[in-house]
Amino acid sequence: MALPALADLTVGQEVGRRAIEVDRSRLVRYAGASGDFNPIHWNERFATEVGLPGVIAHGMWTMGAAVGVVSDWLGDPGAVLDYQTRFARPVPVPDPGAATVEVVATVGALDAGTGTGRVDLTVTAAGARVLAKAQVLVRLS
């Protein structure tokens, strides 16, 4: 599959959108894969004692889930050259149930000289932005 063509893109164009659910079992699986067993990600009592609204999703899980929208659009995760963001607020994960992380990816800038583009991500949960200034530098064809 060929990468998206720079010539076919415009600044402001939406290139991806996804709603991603995260529940407590996903947090446990992520903790095992990442080695991040901080109790704020699985222990309700501990999380509230340290001032959180309850158990929260791992920030790196949120970051990784969000960039998946871009790598899927590209068709090649190796075309992601750089990815930066700031964590704006946590994603509380209820029990029972799940939290939904909404991701919208739009073209923020294009550079014909380098054949790259910047994709800006808007990442929210329960209507609040959870990642700030989430920007992905991508290689295009």
C-alpha positions as CSV (number, residue, x, y, z in Angstrom):
1,M,0.0,0.0,0.0
2,A,1.4,3.4,-1.0
3,L,1.6,6.3,1.5
4,P,-0.9,9.1,1.1
5,A,0.3,11.6,-1.5
6,L,1.3,15.0,-0.3
7,A,-0.3,16.6,-3.4
8,D,-3.7,15.1,-2.5
9,L,-3.7,16.7,1.0
10,T,-4.7,20.1,2.2
11,V,-4.1,21.8,5.6
12,G,-7.2,21.4,7.7
13,Q,-8.2,18.1,6.0
14,E,-9.5,15.4,8.4
15,V,-7.6,12.2,7.7
16,G,-8.8,10.0,10.5
17,R,-11.3,9.7,13.4
18,R,-11.8,7.0,15.9
19,A,-13.5,6.2,19.3
20,I,-11.4,3.9,21.4
21,E,-12.8,2.2,24.5
22,V,-10.6,1.4,27.5
23,D,-11.8,-0.7,30.4
24,R,-10.1,-2.0,33.5
25,S,-9.1,-5.3,31.8
26,R,-7.3,-3.4,29.1
27,L,-5.4,-1.4,31.7
28,V,-4.3,-4.7,33.4
29,R,-3.1,-6.1,30.0
30,Y,-1.3,-2.8,29.2
31,A,0.4,-2.8,32.6
32,G,1.7,-6.3,31.9
33,A,3.0,-5.4,28.5
34,S,4.6,-2.1,29.6
35,G,5.8,-3.1,33.1
36,D,3.9,0.0,34.5
37,F,2.2,-1.4,37.6
38,N,1.6,1.9,39.3
39,P,-1.5,1.3,41.5
40,I,-3.2,4.5,40.1
41,H,-4.0,2.3,37.0
42,W,-5.7,-0.5,38.8
43,N,-6.4,0.3,42.5
44,E,-9.4,2.5,43.1
45,R,-8.7,3.2,46.8
46,F,-5.1,4.1,46.1
47,A,-6.0,6.4,43.1
48,T,-8.6,8.3,45.1
49,E,-6.3,8.6,48.1
50,V,-3.7,10.4,46.0
51,G,-6.3,12.8,44.7
52,L,-7.4,11.3,41.4
53,P,-11.0,10.8,40.4
54,G,-10.4,7.0,40.4
55,V,-8.4,4.6,38.4
56,I,-6.9,6.3,35.3
57,A,-5.6,5.0,32.0
58,H,-1.8,5.0,31.5
59,G,-0.8,8.2,29.7
60,M,1.4,6.2,27.3
61,W,-1.5,3.9,26.5
62,T,-3.6,7.0,25.6
63,M,-0.7,8.4,23.5
64,G,-0.2,5.1,21.7
65,A,-3.9,4.6,21.0
66,A,-4.2,8.1,19.6
67,V,-1.3,7.8,17.2
68,G,-2.7,4.5,15.9
69,V,-5.2,6.6,14.0
70,V,-2.4,8.1,12.0
71,S,-0.4,5.0,11.4
72,D,-3.5,3.2,10.2
73,W,-4.2,6.1,7.8
74,L,-0.6,6.0,6.5
75,G,-0.6,2.2,6.1
76,D,2.9,2.1,7.4
77,P,3.8,2.8,11.0
78,G,7.4,3.4,9.9
79,A,6.2,6.6,8.1
80,V,5.7,8.2,11.5
81,L,8.9,10.2,11.9
82,D,8.2,12.0,15.2
83,Y,5.3,12.3,17.7
84,Q,5.1,14.7,20.6
85,T,2.4,15.6,23.0
86,R,1.7,16.9,26.5
87,F,-0.6,15.1,28.9
88,A,-3.4,17.6,29.7
89,R,-5.6,15.5,32.0
90,P,-6.1,11.9,33.0
91,V,-8.6,9.5,31.5
92,P,-10.7,8.1,34.4
93,V,-11.8,4.5,33.7
94,P,-15.0,3.4,35.5
95,D,-15.7,0.0,37.0
96,P,-17.9,-1.4,35.7
97,G,-17.8,0.1,32.2
98,A,-15.3,1.8,30.0
99,A,-14.0,5.2,29.1
100,T,-14.1,6.3,25.5
101,V,-11.1,8.2,24.0
102,E,-12.1,10.2,20.9
103,V,-9.4,11.0,18.4
104,V,-9.6,13.3,15.4
105,A,-6.6,13.6,13.1
106,T,-6.2,16.6,10.8
107,V,-3.5,17.9,8.5
108,G,-1.7,20.7,10.3
109,A,1.1,21.5,7.9
110,L,2.6,20.2,4.6
111,D,6.2,20.6,3.5
112,A,6.7,19.8,-0.2
113,G,10.5,20.3,0.2
114,T,10.9,17.4,2.6
115,G,7.9,15.3,1.5
116,T,6.5,15.4,5.0
117,G,3.4,16.6,6.8
118,R,2.3,17.3,10.3
119,V,-0.9,15.7,11.6
120,D,-2.5,17.3,14.5
121,L,-4.5,15.1,16.9
122,T,-7.5,16.3,19.0
123,V,-7.8,13.7,21.8
124,T,-10.7,13.9,24.2
125,A,-12.4,11.8,26.8
126,A,-15.8,12.8,28.3
127,G,-15.7,16.0,26.3
128,A,-12.3,17.2,27.8
129,R,-9.0,17.3,26.0
130,V,-6.7,14.7,27.5
131,L,-3.6,15.3,25.2
132,A,-2.5,18.8,24.3
133,K,-0.5,19.8,21.3
134,A,-0.4,16.3,20.0
135,Q,1.5,16.5,16.7
136,V,2.8,13.7,14.4
137,L,5.4,14.3,11.7
138,V,4.8,11.9,8.9
139,R,6.5,10.9,5.6
140,L,4.3,11.2,2.6
141,S,4.6,10.1,-1.0
